[in-house]
């Protein structure tokens, strides 16, 4: 088989872990498989590089940040090639330019356009394990770009799709996808499988186990995707099109604390104003999530929306610059916000899920600021300090409900057996 493996920063954080991963990669190769490995920067390397940049310039350009941050992954692949060589293997490290990973021009949040697989295929034919830098690519003018935090997952899945790999294995510091963050909710349950749609929602809503764009690519190209731990031999969680889950109301609870809310206050109540606000955000490449529009007693509109905290300065600058054109009286923002979400395909066919969710929030004494829903998710905006207690309360509520559903299902099966 052709196997693509991705190892996160914690999996290669120090020399001991690099050697452990090298041995795991070699075992896969010795089993007769071709292996392509995507690596993240070691441990807290990326955070350290960001800190170094801010010592020099508090608001560095995104282009120069991409140039800087891409060095972390280059260190990882070179060190891993050395480790594999030290234990008798053959490996070659390649950066994005050498591989031919072409991206859009958007610095710090680029998307992969094409991958030229010729170099990788040639190296595999020569018997080498191919080590590729994650998280990065090269745009049309030859500049280094990055895919956003967590983008190494997307690099791996995109490579798996381009190479028509048999499987893409994402190795991390947890042994699969859980119903909630096990560091916050100790009794969170590991899922054996989860659908692409559910995983995409969880990833985009703050679950850190997978980069959301990696799930988009996996779904689009039907990549067999498995999340496993690099620290154990556990089976992990398979992300797939259709699942055979036990009866559950929700598949997971996710939280995102890296959120800011912006409110554009006192806009004239006339057609086109919402378009003007959000076309500004689109022009600045700022992604918008929850949106709430209301009309005040004076007949003017207030438009509130959430964005990632990294985009706050850019968004505020654009809005302030166009404040008069928008007819806005005031632009305010709140950084003490977070999103909490529940996700589950079972929500569409189980009435009362919303009531249970809001009851759990009430029982926990958590105030809700904004609400967004879809067929398989409910998201609320709450104070950042309330996230952990809210997540535990919501998880407990739905875990108990799912247990009751399974008991009811078992009773139904027993009755059917008796009737037969």
C-alpha positions as CSV (number, residue, x, y, z in Angstrom):
1,X,0.0,0.0,0.0
2,X,0.9,3.7,-0.3
3,X,0.5,5.2,3.2
4,X,0.6,8.9,4.0
5,X,1.3,9.6,7.7
6,X,1.2,12.9,9.5
7,X,2.8,13.6,12.9
8,X,2.0,16.6,15.0
9,X,4.4,18.8,16.9
10,X,4.0,17.0,20.2
11,X,4.8,13.7,18.5
12,X,8.3,15.0,17.5
13,X,8.8,17.5,20.3
14,X,12.3,16.2,21.3
15,X,15.0,13.9,20.2
16,X,13.5,10.9,22.0
17,X,10.1,11.3,20.3
18,X,11.7,11.9,16.9
19,X,13.5,8.6,17.2
20,X,10.3,6.9,18.4
21,X,8.4,8.2,15.4
22,X,11.3,7.2,13.1
23,X,11.0,3.6,14.4
24,X,7.2,3.6,13.8
25,X,7.8,4.9,10.2
26,X,10.4,2.3,9.6
27,X,8.1,-0.5,10.8
28,X,5.5,0.6,8.2
29,X,8.2,0.6,5.5
30,X,9.5,-2.8,6.6
31,X,6.0,-4.2,6.2
32,X,6.4,-3.5,2.5
33,X,4.5,-0.2,2.2
34,X,5.5,3.0,0.4
35,X,5.5,5.8,3.0
36,X,5.1,9.5,2.6
37,X,5.3,11.4,5.9
38,X,4.2,15.0,6.7
39,X,5.6,16.7,9.8
40,X,4.7,19.7,11.9
41,X,7.2,21.9,13.6
42,X,8.6,20.4,16.9
43,X,6.7,21.1,20.1
44,X,6.2,24.8,20.7
45,X,8.6,25.9,17.9
46,X,5.9,27.8,16.0
47,X,4.8,29.7,19.2
48,X,8.5,30.5,19.9
49,X,8.9,31.9,16.4
50,X,5.8,34.0,16.8
51,X,7.2,35.4,20.0
52,X,10.5,36.2,18.4
53,X,8.8,38.1,15.6
54,X,6.8,40.2,18.1
55,X,10.0,41.1,19.9
56,X,11.0,42.8,16.7
57,X,7.7,44.0,15.3
58,X,4.4,43.9,17.2
59,X,2.4,43.7,13.9
60,X,4.7,42.0,11.3
61,X,3.4,41.4,7.8
62,X,1.8,38.1,7.0
63,X,4.3,37.5,4.2
64,X,7.3,37.7,6.5
65,X,5.5,35.7,9.1
66,X,5.0,32.9,6.6
67,X,8.7,33.1,5.6
68,X,9.6,32.7,9.3
69,X,7.1,30.1,10.4
70,X,7.9,27.8,7.5
71,X,11.3,27.1,9.0
72,X,9.9,25.1,11.8
73,X,8.7,22.3,9.6
74,X,11.9,22.3,7.6
75,X,13.8,21.6,10.8
76,X,11.4,18.7,11.6
77,X,11.8,16.9,8.2
78,X,15.6,17.3,8.2
79,X,15.9,15.9,11.7
80,X,13.6,13.0,10.9
81,X,15.6,12.1,7.8
82,X,18.7,12.0,10.1
83,X,16.9,9.8,12.6
84,X,15.7,7.3,10.0
85,X,19.2,7.2,8.5
86,X,20.6,6.5,12.0
87,X,18.5,3.4,12.4
88,X,19.3,2.0,9.0
89,X,16.6,3.5,6.8
90,X,16.6,5.6,3.7
91,X,14.7,8.9,3.7
92,X,14.7,12.2,1.9
93,X,13.4,15.5,3.3
94,X,11.5,17.9,0.9
95,X,10.0,21.3,1.4
96,X,6.9,22.6,-0.3
97,X,8.8,24.2,-3.2
98,X,10.7,21.0,-3.9
99,X,7.5,18.9,-3.9
100,X,5.6,21.5,-5.9
101,X,2.7,22.4,-3.6
102,X,1.2,25.4,-5.3
103,X,-1.2,27.5,-3.2
104,X,-3.3,30.7,-3.5
105,X,-1.7,34.0,-2.8
106,X,-3.3,34.5,0.6
107,X,-0.5,34.7,3.2
108,X,-1.0,32.9,6.6
109,X,-4.2,31.2,5.3
110,X,-3.5,29.9,1.8
111,X,-5.3,27.1,0.1
112,X,-3.7,24.4,-1.9
113,X,-4.3,24.6,-5.6
114,X,-2.2,21.8,-7.1
115,X,0.4,19.3,-6.1
116,X,3.1,18.0,-8.6
117,X,3.6,14.5,-7.4
118,X,6.5,13.6,-9.8
119,X,9.3,14.3,-7.4
120,X,7.6,12.2,-4.6
121,X,6.9,9.3,-7.0
122,X,10.5,9.3,-8.2
123,X,11.8,9.2,-4.7
124,X,9.4,6.4,-3.8
125,X,10.5,4.4,-6.8
126,X,14.1,4.8,-5.5
127,X,13.0,3.1,-2.3
128,X,13.1,6.2,-0.1
129,X,10.7,7.3,2.7
130,X,9.6,10.8,1.6
131,X,9.4,13.4,4.4
132,X,7.4,16.5,3.4
133,X,7.1,19.8,5.3
134,X,3.5,20.3,6.4
135,X,1.6,23.6,6.8
136,X,3.1,25.3,3.8
137,X,3.2,25.8,0.0
138,X,4.4,28.2,-2.6
139,X,2.2,30.8,-4.4
140,X,2.3,31.8,-8.1
141,X,5.2,34.3,-7.6
142,X,7.3,31.8,-5.7
143,X,6.7,33.2,-2.2
144,X,6.3,30.8,0.7
145,X,2.8,30.6,2.1
146,X,1.3,28.8,5.1
147,X,-2.1,27.1,5.4
148,X,-3.1,28.3,8.9
149,X,-2.5,26.8,12.3
150,X,-3.1,23.0,12.1
151,X,-2.5,23.1,8.3
152,X,-0.2,20.1,8.3
153,X,-3.3,17.9,8.5
154,X,-4.5,19.5,5.2
155,X,-1.0,19.0,3.7
156,X,-1.2,15.3,4.5
157,X,-4.7,14.7,3.2
158,X,-4.1,16.8,0.1
159,X,-1.0,14.7,-0.6
160,X,-2.9,11.5,0.0
161,X,-5.6,12.6,-2.5
162,X,-3.0,13.7,-5.1
163,X,-1.0,10.4,-4.8
164,X,-4.2,8.3,-4.6
165,X,-2.9,6.8,-1.3
166,X,-4.6,3.9,0.3
167,X,-4.9,5.5,3.6
168,X,-4.0,8.8,5.4
169,X,-3.0,8.4,9.1
170,X,-3.0,11.5,11.3
171,X,-0.9,10.8,14.4
172,X,-1.3,13.1,17.3
173,X,-1.1,13.2,21.2
174,X,-4.6,11.7,21.6
175,X,-5.7,8.3,20.4
176,X,-8.7,9.4,18.3
177,X,-11.6,11.8,18.2
178,X,-13.5,12.2,21.5
179,X,-17.0,13.4,22.3
180,X,-15.3,16.4,24.0
181,X,-11.8,17.6,24.9
182,X,-10.7,14.9,27.4
183,X,-8.5,17.5,29.1
184,X,-11.6,19.4,30.0
185,X,-14.2,16.6,30.3
186,X,-12.4,13.6,31.9
187,X,-15.2,11.1,31.0
188,X,-15.3,12.0,27.3
189,X,-15.6,8.9,25.1
190,X,-13.4,8.0,22.1
191,X,-15.4,7.4,18.9
192,X,-14.5,4.4,16.7
193,X,-15.8,6.3,13.7
194,X,-17.4,9.6,12.7
195,X,-18.8,11.0,9.5
196,X,-17.0,13.6,7.4
197,X,-19.8,16.1,7.9
198,X,-19.8,15.7,11.7
199,X,-16.0,15.9,11.9
200,X,-16.0,18.9,9.6
201,X,-18.4,20.8,11.9
202,X,-16.4,19.8,15.0
203,X,-13.1,20.8,13.5
204,X,-14.4,24.2,12.2
205,X,-16.0,24.8,15.6
206,X,-12.8,24.4,17.7
207,X,-12.1,20.7,18.1
208,X,-8.3,20.7,17.7
209,X,-7.8,17.1,16.6
210,X,-8.1,17.9,12.9
211,X,-7.7,21.0,10.7
212,X,-11.1,21.6,9.3
213,X,-9.8,22.0,5.7
214,X,-8.2,18.6,5.9
215,X,-11.7,17.1,6.4
216,X,-13.1,19.1,3.5
217,X,-10.4,17.6,1.2
218,X,-10.9,14.1,2.6
219,X,-14.6,14.3,2.0
220,X,-14.2,15.8,-1.5
221,X,-11.7,13.1,-2.7
222,X,-13.0,10.3,-0.4
223,X,-9.6,9.9,1.3
224,X,-9.6,7.1,3.9
225,X,-8.7,9.1,7.0
226,X,-7.7,7.7,10.5
227,X,-6.8,9.6,13.6
228,X,-4.4,7.8,15.9
229,X,-2.0,8.4,18.8
230,X,1.8,8.4,18.1
231,X,2.3,7.3,21.7
232,X,0.3,4.0,21.6
233,X,-0.9,1.3,19.3
234,X,-4.6,2.1,19.8
235,X,-6.9,1.7,16.8
236,X,-8.0,5.4,16.7
237,X,-11.0,6.9,14.9
238,X,-11.9,6.5,11.3
239,X,-13.4,9.5,9.5
240,X,-15.7,8.3,6.7
241,X,-18.8,9.0,4.6
242,X,-21.2,6.8,6.4
243,X,-21.0,5.5,9.9
244,X,-22.8,2.8,11.9
245,X,-22.8,4.6,15.3
246,X,-24.8,3.4,18.3
247,X,-27.8,5.6,18.8
248,X,-26.5,9.0,20.0
249,X,-28.1,12.4,20.0
250,X,-24.8,14.2,19.4
251,X,-21.4,13.1,18.4
252,X,-19.4,15.7,20.1
253,X,-19.1,19.0,22.0
254,X,-16.5,21.5,20.8
255,X,-15.3,24.9,22.0
256,X,-13.3,27.7,20.5
257,X,-11.8,30.3,22.7
258,X,-10.0,32.2,19.9
259,X,-13.0,34.2,19.0
260,X,-13.8,37.9,18.9
261,X,-17.2,39.6,18.5
262,X,-17.7,42.9,16.5
263,X,-20.8,45.0,16.7
264,X,-21.5,47.7,14.0
265,X,-24.0,49.9,15.8
266,X,-26.5,52.4,14.5
267,X,-26.5,51.6,10.8
268,X,-29.3,53.2,8.7
269,X,-32.1,50.7,8.2
270,X,-31.9,50.5,4.4
271,X,-31.2,47.8,1.8
272,X,-27.6,46.9,1.1
273,X,-26.0,47.8,4.5
274,X,-25.3,44.2,5.5
275,X,-23.8,43.6,2.1
276,X,-21.5,46.6,2.6
277,X,-20.3,45.3,6.0
278,X,-19.6,41.8,4.9
279,X,-18.1,42.7,1.5
280,X,-15.5,44.6,3.5
281,X,-14.8,41.5,5.5
282,X,-14.5,39.4,2.3
283,X,-12.1,41.9,0.7
284,X,-9.9,41.7,3.8
285,X,-10.0,37.8,3.7
286,X,-11.7,37.8,7.1
287,X,-14.0,34.8,7.7
288,X,-17.2,35.5,9.5
289,X,-19.2,33.0,11.6
290,X,-22.2,33.8,13.7
291,X,-24.2,36.8,12.6
292,X,-27.0,38.6,14.4
293,X,-28.9,41.6,13.1
294,X,-31.4,43.6,15.1
295,X,-33.3,46.9,14.8
296,X,-33.3,49.4,17.6
297,X,-36.1,51.7,18.8
298,X,-34.6,54.5,16.7
299,X,-35.1,52.5,13.5
300,X,-31.4,51.9,13.0
301,X,-29.7,48.5,12.6
302,X,-27.1,46.8,14.8
303,X,-25.1,44.0,13.1
304,X,-23.0,41.7,15.3
305,X,-20.8,38.9,14.1
306,X,-17.9,36.7,15.2
307,X,-14.5,36.3,13.7
308,X,-11.2,34.6,14.6
309,X,-9.2,36.6,17.1
310,X,-6.2,36.8,14.7
311,X,-8.3,38.8,12.3
312,X,-9.6,41.3,14.8
313,X,-7.2,44.2,14.1
314,X,-7.6,43.8,10.3
315,X,-11.4,43.8,10.6
316,X,-11.6,46.8,13.0
317,X,-9.3,48.8,10.8
318,X,-11.4,48.2,7.7
319,X,-14.6,49.0,9.5
320,X,-13.3,52.2,11.1
321,X,-12.0,53.4,7.8
322,X,-15.4,52.9,6.2
323,X,-17.5,54.0,9.2
324,X,-19.1,57.0,7.5
325,X,-20.0,55.1,4.3
326,X,-21.6,52.4,6.4
327,X,-23.5,55.1,8.3
328,X,-22.4,53.4,11.6
329,X,-22.6,55.4,14.8
330,X,-20.2,53.2,16.7
331,X,-18.1,50.1,16.2
332,X,-17.4,48.0,19.3
333,X,-15.7,44.7,19.9
334,X,-15.5,42.1,22.7
335,X,-12.5,39.7,23.0
336,X,-13.9,37.9,26.1
337,X,-16.0,35.6,24.0
338,X,-16.0,31.9,23.0
339,X,-18.1,29.5,21.0
340,X,-19.6,26.3,22.3
341,X,-21.2,23.9,19.9
342,X,-22.8,20.5,19.8
343,X,-22.6,18.4,16.6
344,X,-24.5,15.3,15.6
345,X,-26.2,13.8,12.6
346,X,-28.8,12.4,15.0
347,X,-30.0,15.9,15.8
348,X,-32.1,16.1,12.6
349,X,-34.3,13.2,13.7
350,X,-34.4,13.6,17.4
351,X,-36.7,16.4,18.6
352,X,-35.9,18.2,21.8
353,X,-32.1,18.4,21.3
354,X,-32.1,22.2,21.4
355,X,-34.2,22.2,24.5
356,X,-31.8,19.8,26.2
357,X,-28.8,21.9,25.2
358,X,-30.3,25.2,26.5
359,X,-31.4,23.4,29.7
360,X,-27.8,22.3,30.3
361,X,-26.6,25.9,29.8
362,X,-29.3,27.2,32.2
363,X,-28.4,24.5,34.9
364,X,-24.8,25.6,34.6
365,X,-25.7,29.3,35.0
366,X,-24.2,30.3,31.7
367,X,-25.6,33.3,29.8
368,X,-26.0,33.0,26.0
369,X,-25.1,36.0,23.8
370,X,-25.7,34.7,20.3
371,X,-27.1,31.5,18.7
372,X,-26.5,29.8,15.4
373,X,-28.0,26.5,14.1
374,X,-27.8,24.1,11.2
375,X,-29.2,20.7,10.6
376,X,-26.4,19.0,12.5
377,X,-25.1,21.7,14.9
378,X,-26.1,24.3,17.5
379,X,-23.5,27.0,18.3
380,X,-23.7,29.6,21.1
381,X,-21.5,32.5,21.9
382,X,-20.7,32.8,25.6
383,X,-18.2,34.4,27.9
384,X,-14.7,32.8,27.7
385,X,-14.6,32.1,31.4
386,X,-17.8,30.0,31.2
387,X,-16.5,27.6,28.5
388,X,-15.2,24.8,30.6
389,X,-18.1,24.5,33.0
390,X,-20.6,24.8,30.0
391,X,-18.8,22.0,28.1
392,X,-18.9,19.7,31.1
393,X,-22.6,20.4,31.7
394,X,-23.6,19.9,28.1
395,X,-21.5,16.8,27.7
396,X,-23.0,15.2,30.8
397,X,-26.5,16.0,29.6
398,X,-26.1,14.4,26.2
399,X,-24.0,11.5,27.5
400,X,-26.9,10.5,29.8
401,X,-29.4,11.0,27.1
402,X,-27.5,8.7,24.7
403,X,-27.2,6.0,27.4
404,X,-31.0,6.2,27.8
405,X,-31.4,5.9,24.0
406,X,-29.2,2.8,23.9
407,X,-31.2,1.2,26.8
408,X,-34.5,2.0,25.0
409,X,-33.0,0.5,21.8
410,X,-32.0,-2.7,23.6
411,X,-35.5,-3.0,25.1
412,X,-37.0,-2.6,21.7
413,X,-34.8,-5.3,20.3
414,X,-35.8,-7.6,23.2
415,X,-39.5,-7.0,22.5
416,X,-39.0,-7.7,18.8
417,X,-37.2,-11.0,19.7
418,X,-40.1,-12.0,22.0
419,X,-42.7,-11.2,19.4
420,X,-40.9,-13.4,16.9
